[in-house]
Amino acid sequence: MKKIALVLGGGGMRGMSHIGVLKALRKRGIEISQYIGCSIGSLVACFAATGTPVRIIERIAKKLKKNDVLDFHFSDILRYRHRMGWIYRGDRLQSFLRKHLPVHTFDELKTPLYMNSVNINTGGVIYWGLPSFRDVSLEEAVYSSCAYPTAFKPKEINGKYYMDGGIVDNLPIKVTRYTKPDIIIAVNLRYRGSLDGKNIENKGIISIIDQANSIIGQMMTDYNLQLHDDLPIILIHPKVEEYDFLDFDHTEELIAEGERATNEILDKHPIFSKSNGSKVFNFFFKSKPIFDVDPDKCTGCGNCIIHCPVDLYALNLGQAKYLTNQRERCTSCLDCIKHCPYEAISFVEEKETFSLKTV
């Protein structure tokens, strides 16, 4: 039987879409051999790794309210003022985990689980669940992976202070270098392309910080995906960027989008497509974006040429031209869209291509 790793990325309440991913996989009878999570992805992965049925995880998520996990600490704000380091104490989040998780140690898990956290003083990343990082409760490990900067208090574990793993690696696919699965299903919640139109400047400090981290985090994720391109990764990208970091009001929609996005990818994938029966293919497909340059908006500034890592753009008569004959070289980073100051480049569609990889 093939070993399948499920990697769930961070993204605040957008991570409720991970439950939809679990639903889609369960309906297809796809068994996960190991879970890897970051931030909210570690929380959902932890529930799944304990053997909690997806329907129970979904029921808990739909009942979740802000007051269940967020405890605003007025006393520390008044006491420390400008030296205040976080908005929420984090006690309620840990209490929520203790109450709802059926087991509390790594040794009790039904399926191996790995979660990343960052040492806030050194910047070093550790992965709970590895042999040297198992002497911690699951609620402590999950909390440390979810402790978003300025939102939650850092978690002290064995004299060190840890925060959200997404600071460094929001989609920790590199853990699979150690765990050696045959197939990696990775769910990325960071945005693709432009975030224009969200009016983040009017939504408060947490949303502004999350926006900044999203921009940085997606660049890091793109880099890691390119760096580890040899890994057998199936990338799922739910369309959740329209939802806010602390959006507790659209859980059902987020779950539905996670399920939709998963089915969309797996229906086309040669290994998991329903039409393939029991066939096993020794290749993986990857989507290659197709772009369009609007001549009415393009000024020929050259930004697309500067940011495209594989030279898919050129200037022709003072305007950018997308070189369609070079499309197969595209790394799907979407930097051309993100960095076009005039919004002249748009994402048209994705074309599936296949690359040989031993399963």
ZAVO-791770 format. One record per residue (C-alpha): x, y, z; residue in three letters; residue number from 1. Coordinates in pm, 1 decimal. Each point is the difference from the previous one (the first is absolute). Layout:
BEGIN
<node x="X" y="Y" z="Z" code="ALA" pos="NUM"/>
...
//
This chain:
BEGIN
<node x="0.0" y="0.0" z="0.0" code="MET" pos="1"/>
<node x="127.7" y="346.5" z="-89.7" code="LYS" pos="2"/>
<node x="82.7" y="238.3" z="285.7" code="LYS" pos="3"/>
<node x="-186.4" y="327.5" z="-38.2" code="ILE" pos="4"/>
<node x="91.4" y="313.5" z="196.8" code="ALA" pos="5"/>
<node x="-254.2" y="278.2" z="42.6" code="LEU" pos="6"/>
<node x="157.7" y="343.2" z="54.1" code="VAL" pos="7"/>
<node x="-240.3" y="267.1" z="128.3" code="LEU" pos="8"/>
<node x="118.2" y="361.5" z="-18.0" code="GLY" pos="9"/>
<node x="-75.4" y="296.6" z="225.6" code="GLY" pos="10"/>
<node x="-248.4" y="280.6" z="-59.0" code="GLY" pos="11"/>
<node x="-210.6" y="76.7" z="305.8" code="GLY" pos="12"/>
<node x="-368.6" y="-89.8" z="-21.1" code="MET" pos="13"/>
<node x="45.1" y="-62.3" z="-371.7" code="ARG" pos="14"/>
<node x="137.7" y="-331.0" z="126.8" code="GLY" pos="15"/>
<node x="-355.4" y="-124.6" z="50.4" code="MET" pos="16"/>
<node x="27.3" y="-89.3" z="-368.9" code="SER" pos="17"/>
<node x="240.8" y="-276.2" z="108.1" code="HIS" pos="18"/>
<node x="-301.5" y="-183.4" z="141.6" code="ILE" pos="19"/>
<node x="-150.7" y="-2.2" z="-348.7" code="GLY" pos="20"/>
<node x="325.6" y="-150.6" z="-126.5" code="VAL" pos="21"/>
<node x="-32.4" y="-277.7" z="258.4" code="LEU" pos="22"/>
<node x="-361.4" y="-60.0" z="-106.1" code="LYS" pos="23"/>
<node x="95.6" y="-33.9" z="-366.1" code="ALA" pos="24"/>
<node x="285.7" y="-239.1" z="77.3" code="LEU" pos="25"/>
<node x="-217.4" y="-211.8" z="230.2" code="ARG" pos="26"/>
<node x="-277.0" y="-29.7" z="-260.0" code="LYS" pos="27"/>
<node x="254.7" y="-129.3" z="-248.0" code="ARG" pos="28"/>
<node x="134.6" y="-252.2" z="248.3" code="GLY" pos="29"/>
<node x="345.9" y="160.5" z="-4.1" code="ILE" pos="30"/>
<node x="187.9" y="-98.3" z="315.5" code="GLU" pos="31"/>
<node x="253.7" y="247.3" z="135.4" code="ILE" pos="32"/>
<node x="320.1" y="-148.8" z="140.9" code="SER" pos="33"/>
<node x="135.1" y="316.4" z="162.8" code="GLN" pos="34"/>
<node x="-123.3" y="349.4" z="76.0" code="TYR" pos="35"/>
<node x="214.3" y="313.6" z="-15.0" code="ILE" pos="36"/>
<node x="-139.1" y="334.3" z="109.4" code="GLY" pos="37"/>
<node x="79.8" y="364.2" z="52.4" code="CYS" pos="38"/>
<node x="-203.6" y="237.0" z="217.5" code="SER" pos="39"/>
<node x="-373.1" y="-65.4" z="-60.2" code="ILE" pos="40"/>
<node x="111.8" y="-289.3" z="-217.7" code="GLY" pos="41"/>
<node x="163.9" y="-158.4" z="304.9" code="SER" pos="42"/>
<node x="-326.4" y="28.7" z="193.5" code="LEU" pos="43"/>
<node x="-206.6" y="-174.9" z="-268.3" code="VAL" pos="44"/>
<node x="278.0" y="-253.0" z="-63.0" code="ALA" pos="45"/>
<node x="16.0" y="-78.7" z="371.2" code="CYS" pos="46"/>
<node x="-370.3" y="-79.9" z="18.1" code="PHE" pos="47"/>
<node x="31.4" y="-221.7" z="-307.5" code="ALA" pos="48"/>
<node x="308.8" y="-178.0" z="136.7" code="ALA" pos="49"/>
<node x="-182.7" y="-89.7" z="320.9" code="THR" pos="50"/>
<node x="-248.1" y="-198.5" z="-207.0" code="GLY" pos="51"/>
<node x="-285.8" y="243.3" z="61.8" code="THR" pos="52"/>
<node x="-263.0" y="-60.3" z="-273.1" code="PRO" pos="53"/>
<node x="-26.1" y="282.0" z="-254.0" code="VAL" pos="54"/>
<node x="-368.1" y="48.9" z="79.6" code="ARG" pos="55"/>
<node x="93.3" y="68.8" z="364.5" code="ILE" pos="56"/>
<node x="276.1" y="244.2" z="-101.8" code="ILE" pos="57"/>
<node x="-251.1" y="176.7" z="-223.9" code="GLU" pos="58"/>
<node x="-258.4" y="15.7" z="278.7" code="ARG" pos="59"/>
<node x="252.2" y="153.5" z="242.6" code="ILE" pos="60"/>
<node x="109.7" y="254.6" z="-263.3" code="ALA" pos="61"/>
<node x="-354.5" y="111.5" z="-80.6" code="LYS" pos="62"/>
<node x="-70.9" y="64.2" z="368.8" code="LYS" pos="63"/>
<node x="325.8" y="190.6" z="54.3" code="LEU" pos="64"/>
<node x="-38.4" y="363.7" z="105.3" code="LYS" pos="65"/>
<node x="256.4" y="273.0" z="60.0" code="LYS" pos="66"/>
<node x="-43.9" y="-15.4" z="376.1" code="ASN" pos="67"/>
<node x="84.4" y="-371.5" z="-1.6" code="ASP" pos="68"/>
<node x="362.0" y="64.0" z="-97.2" code="VAL" pos="69"/>
<node x="68.5" y="375.2" z="32.6" code="LEU" pos="70"/>
<node x="53.4" y="158.0" z="343.4" code="ASP" pos="71"/>
<node x="73.1" y="371.6" z="-27.3" code="PHE" pos="72"/>
<node x="222.0" y="102.3" z="291.4" code="HIS" pos="73"/>
<node x="-90.1" y="351.1" z="109.1" code="PHE" pos="74"/>
<node x="216.1" y="-10.4" z="314.3" code="SER" pos="75"/>
<node x="326.7" y="-55.3" z="-188.4" code="ASP" pos="76"/>
<node x="-90.7" y="267.8" z="-254.7" code="ILE" pos="77"/>
<node x="-53.4" y="251.4" z="279.6" code="LEU" pos="78"/>
<node x="307.7" y="-120.0" z="187.4" code="ARG" pos="79"/>
<node x="254.8" y="-16.7" z="-281.4" code="TYR" pos="80"/>
<node x="-151.2" y="247.2" z="-250.7" code="ARG" pos="81"/>
<node x="252.0" y="51.6" z="-281.4" code="HIS" pos="82"/>
<node x="201.5" y="-300.2" z="124.3" code="ARG" pos="83"/>
<node x="-297.2" y="-233.3" z="-37.2" code="MET" pos="84"/>
<node x="110.8" y="-298.2" z="-206.1" code="GLY" pos="85"/>
<node x="-330.5" y="-171.5" z="-82.4" code="TRP" pos="86"/>
<node x="-373.4" y="59.3" z="-14.0" code="ILE" pos="87"/>
<node x="-132.4" y="-339.6" z="117.1" code="TYR" pos="88"/>
<node x="127.7" y="-198.7" z="297.6" code="ARG" pos="89"/>
<node x="-52.0" y="-334.4" z="-172.7" code="GLY" pos="90"/>
<node x="-144.4" y="-178.7" z="303.7" code="ASP" pos="91"/>
<node x="-333.2" y="-60.3" z="-171.7" code="ARG" pos="92"/>
<node x="161.4" y="-151.4" z="-307.9" code="LEU" pos="93"/>
<node x="194.8" y="-246.7" z="213.8" code="GLN" pos="94"/>
<node x="-311.3" y="-78.2" z="206.3" code="SER" pos="95"/>
<node x="-193.5" y="-60.3" z="-320.5" code="PHE" pos="96"/>
<node x="263.2" y="-248.4" z="-114.1" code="LEU" pos="97"/>
<node x="9.3" y="-181.1" z="335.9" code="ARG" pos="98"/>
<node x="-378.3" y="-28.8" z="-5.0" code="LYS" pos="99"/>
<node x="-47.7" y="-126.7" z="-354.0" code="HIS" pos="100"/>
<node x="309.8" y="-205.6" z="-80.5" code="LEU" pos="101"/>
<node x="-64.3" y="-366.4" z="89.1" code="PRO" pos="102"/>
<node x="370.4" y="-63.5" z="75.7" code="VAL" pos="103"/>
<node x="274.9" y="230.1" z="121.7" code="HIS" pos="104"/>
<node x="339.0" y="-152.3" z="-85.2" code="THR" pos="105"/>
<node x="179.0" y="-86.0" z="-324.0" code="PHE" pos="106"/>
<node x="26.1" y="-364.4" z="105.3" code="ASP" pos="107"/>
<node x="-379.8" y="-29.3" z="10.6" code="GLU" pos="108"/>
<node x="-57.8" y="121.5" z="-355.2" code="LEU" pos="109"/>
<node x="-152.6" y="-233.2" z="-258.6" code="LYS" pos="110"/>
<node x="213.1" y="151.1" z="-279.8" code="THR" pos="111"/>
<node x="342.7" y="171.3" z="10.6" code="PRO" pos="112"/>
<node x="-21.3" y="377.4" z="33.3" code="LEU" pos="113"/>
<node x="255.8" y="277.1" z="-48.1" code="TYR" pos="114"/>
<node x="-49.6" y="372.6" z="71.3" code="MET" pos="115"/>
<node x="241.5" y="289.4" z="-35.5" code="ASN" pos="116"/>
<node x="71.8" y="284.8" z="241.4" code="SER" pos="117"/>
<node x="258.2" y="276.9" z="6.7" code="VAL" pos="118"/>
<node x="228.5" y="79.8" z="290.9" code="ASN" pos="119"/>
<node x="-80.2" y="370.2" z="36.8" code="ILE" pos="120"/>
<node x="347.5" y="83.0" z="132.4" code="ASN" pos="121"/>
<node x="217.7" y="-192.0" z="-245.3" code="THR" pos="122"/>
<node x="-222.5" y="-27.1" z="-307.3" code="GLY" pos="123"/>
<node x="62.9" y="-374.5" z="-8.6" code="GLY" pos="124"/>
<node x="-280.1" y="-228.9" z="-118.6" code="VAL" pos="125"/>
<node x="-85.2" y="-323.5" z="179.3" code="ILE" pos="126"/>
<node x="-250.2" y="-269.5" z="-92.1" code="TYR" pos="127"/>
<node x="-202.8" y="-150.9" z="282.4" code="TRP" pos="128"/>
<node x="-39.6" y="-371.5" z="-55.7" code="GLY" pos="129"/>
<node x="360.5" y="-66.2" z="-101.7" code="LEU" pos="130"/>
<node x="186.8" y="-235.1" z="237.0" code="PRO" pos="131"/>
<node x="153.0" y="279.8" z="208.2" code="SER" pos="132"/>
<node x="-319.9" y="205.9" z="15.7" code="PHE" pos="133"/>
<node x="-265.7" y="-231.5" z="137.7" code="ARG" pos="134"/>
<node x="21.2" y="72.4" z="373.6" code="ASP" pos="135"/>
<node x="-269.0" y="267.0" z="-19.8" code="VAL" pos="136"/>
<node x="-379.0" y="-15.6" z="16.8" code="SER" pos="137"/>
<node x="-194.4" y="28.0" z="-324.5" code="LEU" pos="138"/>
<node x="-177.6" y="312.6" z="120.4" code="GLU" pos="139"/>
<node x="334.6" y="167.6" z="74.6" code="GLU" pos="140"/>
<node x="142.7" y="-97.5" z="-339.2" code="ALA" pos="141"/>
<node x="-309.8" y="112.5" z="-190.7" code="VAL" pos="142"/>
<node x="-20.0" y="326.4" z="193.0" code="TYR" pos="143"/>
<node x="367.4" y="78.5" z="-66.2" code="SER" pos="144"/>
<node x="-54.8" y="-61.2" z="-371.3" code="SER" pos="145"/>
<node x="-307.9" y="227.1" z="5.0" code="CYS" pos="146"/>
<node x="144.3" y="280.9" z="217.2" code="ALA" pos="147"/>
<node x="-25.8" y="272.4" z="-263.4" code="TYR" pos="148"/>
<node x="228.7" y="302.2" z="60.9" code="PRO" pos="149"/>
<node x="-168.9" y="279.7" z="199.3" code="THR" pos="150"/>
<node x="-323.3" y="-201.3" z="15.2" code="ALA" pos="151"/>
<node x="102.7" y="-276.0" z="244.6" code="PHE" pos="152"/>
<node x="250.3" y="-21.3" z="279.3" code="LYS" pos="153"/>
<node x="309.8" y="-208.2" z="-89.6" code="PRO" pos="154"/>
<node x="0.7" y="-345.7" z="156.0" code="LYS" pos="155"/>
<node x="274.3" y="-92.1" z="245.0" code="GLU" pos="156"/>
<node x="108.0" y="-363.3" z="-37.0" code="ILE" pos="157"/>
<node x="309.3" y="-131.0" z="178.5" code="ASN" pos="158"/>
<node x="129.0" y="351.5" z="58.8" code="GLY" pos="159"/>
<node x="-37.0" y="110.5" z="-363.5" code="LYS" pos="160"/>
<node x="-270.5" y="219.6" z="-152.8" code="TYR" pos="161"/>
<node x="-177.0" y="-106.4" z="-318.1" code="TYR" pos="162"/>
<node x="-232.4" y="167.7" z="-247.7" code="MET" pos="163"/>
<node x="-194.0" y="-68.1" z="-319.1" code="ASP" pos="164"/>
<node x="196.7" y="-218.4" z="-242.1" code="GLY" pos="165"/>
<node x="-137.8" y="203.5" z="-289.8" code="GLY" pos="166"/>
<node x="247.1" y="276.1" z="81.7" code="ILE" pos="167"/>
<node x="262.9" y="-209.3" z="-177.9" code="VAL" pos="168"/>
<node x="-177.1" y="-280.0" z="-187.3" code="ASP" pos="169"/>
<node x="-374.7" y="18.4" z="-53.0" code="ASN" pos="170"/>
<node x="-19.0" y="-318.7" z="-207.4" code="LEU" pos="171"/>
<node x="258.3" y="-235.1" z="156.6" code="PRO" pos="172"/>
<node x="43.2" y="-245.3" z="-287.1" code="ILE" pos="173"/>
<node x="370.4" y="-31.4" z="79.9" code="LYS" pos="174"/>
<node x="-84.9" y="-223.3" z="299.0" code="VAL" pos="175"/>
<node x="-63.1" y="-274.9" z="-253.4" code="THR" pos="176"/>
<node x="374.9" y="-9.6" z="-65.9" code="ARG" pos="177"/>
<node x="9.6" y="-177.6" z="333.9" code="TYR" pos="178"/>
<node x="-331.1" y="-190.1" z="-1.0" code="THR" pos="179"/>
<node x="41.3" y="-133.7" z="-359.3" code="LYS" pos="180"/>
<node x="-361.5" y="-38.0" z="-120.6" code="PRO" pos="181"/>
<node x="-76.1" y="-124.7" z="-351.1" code="ASP" pos="182"/>
<node x="-252.6" y="275.9" z="-68.6" code="ILE" pos="183"/>
<node x="-40.5" y="347.2" z="152.5" code="ILE" pos="184"/>
<node x="-334.0" y="180.6" z="-4.8" code="ILE" pos="185"/>
<node x="68.3" y="361.6" z="101.3" code="ALA" pos="186"/>
<node x="-272.1" y="256.6" z="69.1" code="VAL" pos="187"/>
<node x="112.4" y="361.3" z="-37.9" code="ASN" pos="188"/>
<node x="-226.1" y="271.3" z="144.1" code="LEU" pos="189"/>
<node x="213.8" y="299.9" z="-92.5" code="ARG" pos="190"/>
<node x="-119.5" y="224.6" z="-280.7" code="TYR" pos="191"/>
<node x="78.4" y="-38.0" z="-366.5" code="ARG" pos="192"/>
<node x="60.0" y="313.6" z="-200.0" code="GLY" pos="193"/>
<node x="-139.0" y="336.4" z="109.9" code="SER" pos="194"/>
<node x="-174.4" y="74.4" z="330.1" code="LEU" pos="195"/>
<node x="-127.9" y="333.9" z="-126.0" code="ASP" pos="196"/>
<node x="-349.5" y="93.2" z="114.6" code="GLY" pos="197"/>
<node x="10.7" y="-133.2" z="356.6" code="LYS" pos="198"/>
<node x="40.2" y="348.0" z="156.3" code="ASN" pos="199"/>
<node x="225.4" y="-144.0" z="267.5" code="ILE" pos="200"/>
<node x="101.3" y="344.6" z="120.2" code="GLU" pos="201"/>
<node x="-344.0" y="37.1" z="160.8" code="ASN" pos="202"/>
<node x="-24.1" y="-339.0" z="172.6" code="LYS" pos="203"/>
<node x="224.6" y="34.3" z="303.5" code="GLY" pos="204"/>
<node x="343.4" y="-106.7" z="116.3" code="ILE" pos="205"/>
<node x="-48.0" y="-377.9" z="-25.6" code="ILE" pos="206"/>
<node x="-122.8" y="19.8" z="-359.1" code="SER" pos="207"/>
<node x="283.0" y="235.5" z="-97.0" code="ILE" pos="208"/>
<node x="262.6" y="-227.3" z="156.0" code="ILE" pos="209"/>
<node x="-159.3" y="-303.8" z="-162.0" code="ASP" pos="210"/>
<node x="7.7" y="176.4" z="-337.1" code="GLN" pos="211"/>
<node x="369.1" y="74.9" z="40.5" code="ALA" pos="212"/>
<node x="72.1" y="-358.4" z="105.9" code="ASN" pos="213"/>
<node x="-208.6" y="-130.4" z="-291.3" code="SER" pos="214"/>
<node x="210.0" y="192.9" z="-248.7" code="ILE" pos="215"/>
<node x="325.0" y="-119.7" z="156.4" code="ILE" pos="216"/>
<node x="-133.5" y="-349.9" z="64.8" code="GLY" pos="217"/>
<node x="-112.3" y="-59.8" z="-356.3" code="GLN" pos="218"/>
<node x="338.1" y="104.8" z="-134.9" code="MET" pos="219"/>
<node x="163.3" y="-246.8" z="238.8" code="MET" pos="220"/>
<node x="-246.9" y="-274.0" z="-94.5" code="THR" pos="221"/>
<node x="63.0" y="58.1" z="-370.0" code="ASP" pos="222"/>
<node x="373.5" y="-21.6" z="65.2" code="TYR" pos="223"/>
<node x="-35.5" y="-325.5" z="195.0" code="ASN" pos="224"/>
<node x="-220.2" y="-153.6" z="-267.9" code="LEU" pos="225"/>
<node x="262.4" y="81.7" z="-260.7" code="GLN" pos="226"/>
<node x="284.5" y="-114.0" z="224.4" code="LEU" pos="227"/>
<node x="-170.5" y="-334.9" z="67.2" code="HIS" pos="228"/>
<node x="-138.3" y="-49.0" z="-348.6" code="ASP" pos="229"/>
<node x="131.4" y="-356.1" z="-4.1" code="ASP" pos="230"/>
<node x="-248.9" y="-103.8" z="269.3" code="LEU" pos="231"/>
<node x="-319.9" y="-177.9" z="-118.2" code="PRO" pos="232"/>
<node x="-230.4" y="286.1" z="100.7" code="ILE" pos="233"/>
<node x="-366.0" y="37.9" z="-88.5" code="ILE" pos="234"/>
<node x="-82.0" y="363.7" z="79.0" code="LEU" pos="235"/>
<node x="-351.9" y="102.3" z="99.5" code="ILE" pos="236"/>
<node x="-80.1" y="369.9" z="26.3" code="HIS" pos="237"/>
<node x="-349.6" y="81.0" z="135.8" code="PRO" pos="238"/>
<node x="-127.8" y="344.0" z="-98.2" code="LYS" pos="239"/>
<node x="-22.0" y="147.6" z="348.6" code="VAL" pos="240"/>
<node x="183.8" y="331.6" z="-30.7" code="GLU" pos="241"/>
<node x="-326.4" y="197.1" z="20.9" code="GLU" pos="242"/>
<node x="-48.3" y="-113.0" z="361.2" code="TYR" pos="243"/>
<node x="162.8" y="179.9" z="292.3" code="ASP" pos="244"/>
<node x="257.3" y="-151.6" z="234.8" code="PHE" pos="245"/>
<node x="-248.5" y="-6.1" z="292.6" code="LEU" pos="246"/>
<node x="-316.8" y="-73.1" z="-198.5" code="ASP" pos="247"/>
<node x="-216.2" y="-219.8" z="222.9" code="PHE" pos="248"/>
<node x="-318.4" y="62.8" z="-200.4" code="ASP" pos="249"/>
<node x="63.8" y="-196.8" z="-319.1" code="HIS" pos="250"/>
<node x="112.6" y="-341.4" z="122.4" code="THR" pos="251"/>
<node x="-246.1" y="-190.4" z="-219.2" code="GLU" pos="252"/>
<node x="109.7" y="186.8" z="-312.5" code="GLU" pos="253"/>
<node x="366.3" y="-59.9" z="80.8" code="LEU" pos="254"/>
<node x="-54.6" y="-373.7" z="53.8" code="ILE" pos="255"/>
<node x="-193.0" y="-21.6" z="-326.2" code="ALA" pos="256"/>
<node x="278.5" y="179.1" z="-188.5" code="GLU" pos="257"/>
<node x="262.9" y="-236.1" z="139.4" code="GLY" pos="258"/>
<node x="-201.8" y="-299.0" z="-118.1" code="GLU" pos="259"/>
<node x="-63.6" y="156.6" z="-342.0" code="ARG" pos="260"/>
<node x="365.6" y="88.5" z="-58.2" code="ALA" pos="261"/>
<node x="114.3" y="-348.6" z="99.8" code="THR" pos="262"/>
<node x="-247.8" y="-174.5" z="-227.6" code="ASN" pos="263"/>
<node x="92.7" y="230.0" z="-287.7" code="GLU" pos="264"/>
<node x="366.6" y="-99.6" z="19.6" code="ILE" pos="265"/>
<node x="-44.4" y="-368.9" z="77.1" code="LEU" pos="266"/>
<node x="-264.2" y="-47.8" z="-270.2" code="ASP" pos="267"/>
<node x="267.2" y="97.7" z="-254.1" code="LYS" pos="268"/>
<node x="289.2" y="-181.6" z="161.1" code="HIS" pos="269"/>
<node x="100.8" y="-328.1" z="-167.9" code="PRO" pos="270"/>
<node x="50.4" y="-179.0" z="332.1" code="ILE" pos="271"/>
<node x="-323.3" y="99.1" z="171.9" code="PHE" pos="272"/>
<node x="-238.7" y="59.9" z="-288.7" code="SER" pos="273"/>
<node x="-313.6" y="-212.1" z="30.0" code="LYS" pos="274"/>
<node x="30.5" y="-97.6" z="-365.7" code="SER" pos="275"/>
<node x="332.0" y="-173.4" z="50.1" code="ASN" pos="276"/>
<node x="-124.2" y="-290.4" z="207.5" code="GLY" pos="277"/>
<node x="295.4" y="-172.8" z="165.9" code="SER" pos="278"/>
<node x="266.0" y="125.6" z="-239.0" code="LYS" pos="279"/>
<node x="318.8" y="147.0" z="145.8" code="VAL" pos="280"/>
<node x="195.4" y="252.7" z="-202.7" code="PHE" pos="281"/>
<node x="365.0" y="82.5" z="43.7" code="ASN" pos="282"/>
<node x="-41.7" y="370.4" z="-63.7" code="PHE" pos="283"/>
<node x="-147.0" y="306.9" z="162.9" code="PHE" pos="284"/>
<node x="-177.1" y="286.0" z="-165.4" code="PHE" pos="285"/>
<node x="55.2" y="364.9" z="76.3" code="LYS" pos="286"/>
<node x="-207.0" y="294.7" z="-107.5" code="SER" pos="287"/>
<node x="161.7" y="256.9" z="-225.8" code="LYS" pos="288"/>
<node x="-165.4" y="342.6" z="0.9" code="PRO" pos="289"/>
<node x="-89.1" y="177.5" z="-321.2" code="ILE" pos="290"/>
<node x="21.2" y="380.0" z="19.1" code="PHE" pos="291"/>
<node x="-130.4" y="290.8" z="-202.8" code="ASP" pos="292"/>
<node x="147.8" y="349.3" z="-31.7" code="VAL" pos="293"/>
<node x="-253.0" y="281.1" z="-44.6" code="ASP" pos="294"/>
<node x="154.6" y="242.7" z="-254.8" code="PRO" pos="295"/>
<node x="-225.3" y="281.3" z="123.5" code="ASP" pos="296"/>
<node x="148.0" y="-20.9" z="349.2" code="LYS" pos="297"/>
<node x="359.2" y="-101.0" z="-68.7" code="CYS" pos="298"/>
<node x="250.8" y="286.1" z="1.8" code="THR" pos="299"/>
<node x="307.8" y="-208.7" z="-74.5" code="GLY" pos="300"/>
<node x="148.0" y="68.3" z="343.5" code="CYS" pos="301"/>
<node x="192.6" y="-331.3" z="-5.2" code="GLY" pos="302"/>
<node x="-106.7" y="-118.3" z="345.0" code="ASN" pos="303"/>
<node x="-120.8" y="-335.4" z="-136.8" code="CYS" pos="304"/>
<node x="341.0" y="-62.6" z="-156.5" code="ILE" pos="305"/>
<node x="174.9" y="86.2" z="325.6" code="ILE" pos="306"/>
<node x="-214.1" y="-229.1" z="214.8" code="HIS" pos="307"/>
<node x="-52.6" y="-301.4" z="-227.8" code="CYS" pos="308"/>
<node x="268.0" y="-256.6" z="100.2" code="PRO" pos="309"/>
<node x="-10.6" y="-184.4" z="-334.1" code="VAL" pos="310"/>
<node x="-19.0" y="288.3" z="-251.3" code="ASP" pos="311"/>
<node x="-352.5" y="-51.1" z="-133.1" code="LEU" pos="312"/>
<node x="-41.5" y="366.9" z="-89.1" code="TYR" pos="313"/>
<node x="163.5" y="234.9" z="-247.5" code="ALA" pos="314"/>
<node x="-60.8" y="355.0" z="-116.9" code="LEU" pos="315"/>
<node x="-141.8" y="42.3" z="-349.0" code="ASN" pos="316"/>
<node x="-63.0" y="349.2" z="-136.9" code="LEU" pos="317"/>
<node x="8.0" y="143.6" z="349.3" code="GLY" pos="318"/>
<node x="-242.5" y="-249.8" z="155.5" code="GLN" pos="319"/>
<node x="34.8" y="-330.3" z="183.1" code="ALA" pos="320"/>
<node x="-53.9" y="-317.9" z="-196.0" code="LYS" pos="321"/>
<node x="-65.7" y="-342.1" z="155.8" code="TYR" pos="322"/>
<node x="208.7" y="-262.2" z="-180.4" code="LEU" pos="323"/>
<node x="-250.1" y="-282.2" z="-40.5" code="THR" pos="324"/>
<node x="258.4" y="-230.5" z="-155.6" code="ASN" pos="325"/>
<node x="189.2" y="6.0" z="331.6" code="GLN" pos="326"/>
<node x="-306.6" y="-84.0" z="212.9" code="ARG" pos="327"/>
<node x="128.6" y="-339.5" z="114.7" code="GLU" pos="328"/>
<node x="283.2" y="173.1" z="187.5" code="ARG" pos="329"/>
<node x="-248.0" y="184.7" z="224.9" code="CYS" pos="330"/>
<node x="46.4" y="-68.9" z="372.0" code="THR" pos="331"/>
<node x="-351.9" y="119.4" z="91.1" code="SER" pos="332"/>
<node x="136.8" y="261.8" z="238.8" code="CYS" pos="333"/>
<node x="-240.5" y="265.7" z="-139.4" code="LEU" pos="334"/>
<node x="254.8" y="271.4" z="74.4" code="ASP" pos="335"/>
<node x="-86.2" y="162.4" z="-331.9" code="CYS" pos="336"/>
<node x="-352.6" y="68.3" z="127.9" code="ILE" pos="337"/>
<node x="101.3" y="93.6" z="352.6" code="LYS" pos="338"/>
<node x="256.1" y="256.9" z="-107.8" code="HIS" pos="339"/>
<node x="-175.0" y="159.1" z="-298.7" code="CYS" pos="340"/>
<node x="-72.5" y="355.5" z="123.6" code="PRO" pos="341"/>
<node x="-263.0" y="60.4" z="-269.6" code="TYR" pos="342"/>
<node x="-189.5" y="-331.3" z="33.7" code="GLU" pos="343"/>
<node x="62.9" y="-64.5" z="-367.7" code="ALA" pos="344"/>
<node x="73.2" y="-372.7" z="43.5" code="ILE" pos="345"/>
<node x="-282.7" y="-239.7" z="77.3" code="SER" pos="346"/>
<node x="-30.0" y="-368.8" z="72.4" code="PHE" pos="347"/>
<node x="-201.4" y="-163.2" z="-279.6" code="VAL" pos="348"/>
<node x="-3.7" y="-372.4" z="73.2" code="GLU" pos="349"/>
<node x="216.3" y="-292.6" z="101.1" code="GLU" pos="350"/>
<node x="132.2" y="-261.6" z="-235.9" code="LYS" pos="351"/>
<node x="82.8" y="-339.9" z="145.2" code="GLU" pos="352"/>
<node x="341.0" y="-137.0" z="-88.8" code="THR" pos="353"/>
<node x="161.5" y="-318.7" z="115.0" code="PHE" pos="354"/>
<node x="343.3" y="-73.5" z="131.9" code="SER" pos="355"/>
<node x="153.8" y="-341.0" z="54.8" code="LEU" pos="356"/>
<node x="40.0" y="-82.0" z="366.5" code="LYS" pos="357"/>
<node x="27.3" y="-342.9" z="156.0" code="THR" pos="358"/>
<node x="-289.6" y="-60.6" z="238.3" code="VAL" pos="359"/>
//
